[in-house]
Amino acid sequence: MVEEVIDGQTVELRAKHLRVEKLLDPAAVSGDSERLRVVLDNVLSNAIKYSPDGGEIRIVLQSRAGKVVLEVLDQGPGIAPDERDKVFHPFYQGRGAPSGILKGTGLGLAIAQEFVKAHQGSIEAVDVDAADSGARLRVILPLEETKPYEDGRRHD
């Protein structure tokens, strides 16, 4: 699904000459696939919106301790610590919002948060590493449980 969402944003990525670095481990999540697609699409759209022309977006997907962790990092202005909770409020647009012909509604991350919560997950803006700049959004969802075979062995 991550690959499909990236492919769906090809026009926007090309318009800003953005590169996408993908570090994707196989992972499965149970839930409403359309709502999960909206979460991915909104988080990626946000990264595209705030990325400078010619920049890079990094998408990391990993399984950790029964959770699926998706991180999307951009090279934009970042999110100030005092705005990290506010960016998930409806209609809120941060101080670093780019100006342009098309202005966003401020609903994308609020919708993403509602859909993530409906899947017993969390979404947050977190610190970036010292070597990085920009914003890092982290989505954590429960890993899909595997069912045991009749003989008790587990499978993926």
Helices and strands as residue ranges (DSSP letters): H 2-8, H 10-15, E 19-24, H 33-50, E 56-64, E 67-73, G 81-83, G 86-88, H 108-118, E 122-126, E 136-142
